[in-house]
Amino acid sequence: MKKIIGFSAMALCAACYAAECCDSQLQPMKWADDAFASGVWTKDAQGVLTASKDAAIWSANEYENFTLSFEYKLDPAANSGVIIYCPSDKCAGAKWIPNSVEIQLLDDNHEKWKKDPGYLRNSSLYGHLAPLATPAKPAGEWNTMTVTAKGKKIVVSVNGVKTIDADLSKWTDAKKNPDGTKIPPWLSRPWAELTTKGRIGFQGMHGGAKPYFRNVKIGPAK
């Protein structure tokens, strides 16, 4: 069984709220022992992670009540994601898809994705909630994303701009979102039923273009 990290008991910075101003509380992510074994995921001398196939990389531990901070950039047309709340026994293969929460990473400016609905766009809660804003930089440029997860409450920011403020307990239907839009059929579990602890992952090269990640850190939720 993987260790569950509950950050609520950890000491917090007294004078800051945002993860960016409390960096001493954020520690480098520890990846699963087999994260690089297959050769799909690699890390270069500068610490940049990327993948050559569509396979996720997973944290060594499960987390709850956390703040995750990282930088990412996307090749043109890249389609990836950040996965949270994945139970350890659901992370293999594609089992994570209906059993966790994905924050979408997408090259919104590419012609391939321009007609996608809001809930499939960059920094959306994939298939469920469109972002409040679209502050991501063009493909090839580094962005900073912060994900704060406190139980059912999820807040996401990109480059310092809040893009998601959601309460998962509102998603009680597996077919329709609270606003009436249809949930993609492969997302077959209502979010209200999901556990609020689990592994954290990054989706690999999904869609034929690479994502890149660096400075991946995690610490107590603010």
C-alpha positions, 0 to 999 in steps of 0.5 A: 500500500502506498503512503498517504500524505496528509498535509493538514498537520504540517506547519504552514507559512504564516505570512503567505497564501499563494504557493508561489510566495511559500516556496519553502513549504513546497518540496520536489515531487517524488516519482514512483520507483518505476516511473522511468523504467520503460523509457517513456518518460525521461528527465534531462540534465536541467530536470525537464520531464517529457514523454515519448508515448501516451503513458502517465507518470505517477507520484510515489505516494498518495496525497490529500489536502495539497498544493501542487506547483509546476512549470509546463510547456507544450509542443504545437498541438500538444494535448496532455493533463495533470491527474489528481486523486487517483487511487493507487489501484486505479493508476495502471493503464487507462483505469485512472480516466473515470476514477480521478480528476484531470486538469487539461493541458492543451495548445488552445491556439492550434487549429486542431483544437479551436472548435473544442468546447470550453470544458476541453480547453487548457486548464479546464477540469476535463469534460466537466468545467471550462476555465474562467480565463485563458492566460496560458502562453503560446506553444513552446513557452513556459507556464506556471500552474498551481493546483490547490486541492482541499477535499472536494474543493479544487482551485487552479491558477495559470501564470498567476490567474485563477482559472478554476474554482470548483466544488466536486460535490456538485457533480452528482450525475455521471452524464450531465454537468451541473450546468447541463452540458453532457459529460463525455461517456468515458468519464463514467463516475460522478465526481461527488463519489471520488476519493479526495486522496490519491496519486498525482500524475502527468499524462504523456504524449497524447495526441502526437505532440510532447508536453514538458514539465519542470520544477514539480513541487508539492506541499500543504494546501493553503 
